Amino acid sequence: MIHDVVITPLRQISDTRGQVMHMLRRDWPVFKEFGEIYFSTVHPGAVKAWHFHTVMTLNYAVPVGYIRFVLFDDRAASPTRGQIQEILMGPEHYILVTVPPGIWSGFKGMGTATSLVANCASIPHDPEEIARRDPF
């Protein structure tokens, strides 16, 4: 596990009408600040990687479909520098993954249907604080 990355099991409440899927509360220890919420879709087999934030904390959940979420710790002072962490995310493994700044991340759509990835970011999108690399 990469230092400072937090995985929080999420609650799902189901009844005959459907389901409520929790994601993040402001009274949880992982909550830093509200910047924006956005949703990203990824098709099966498609890769969205690599990106790195200098300020933003990411809070990812996958309520629809499945992804393989991959993290790489490139922080100079981190005790887990150079380590990779892979996490399968989706309704059957419904979790919140909190990623601090300084971690490279990306994901791949798994399964046979388009997946929906939700992110409650700690700051609004700022193109000046993000770096990107080719996924391959």
Secondary structure as UniProt FT lines:
FT   TURN            3..4
FT   STRAND          6..9
FT   STRAND          12..15
FT   TURN            16..17
FT   STRAND          18..21
FT   TURN            26..27
FT   TURN            29..30
FT   STRAND          36..42
FT   STRAND          47..53
FT   STRAND          58..64
FT   STRAND          66..73
FT   TURN            76..77
FT   TURN            79..82
FT   STRAND          84..90
FT   TURN            91..92
FT   STRAND          95..99
FT   TURN            101..102
FT   STRAND          103..110
FT   STRAND          115..121
FT   HELIX           127..129
FT   STRAND          130..132
//
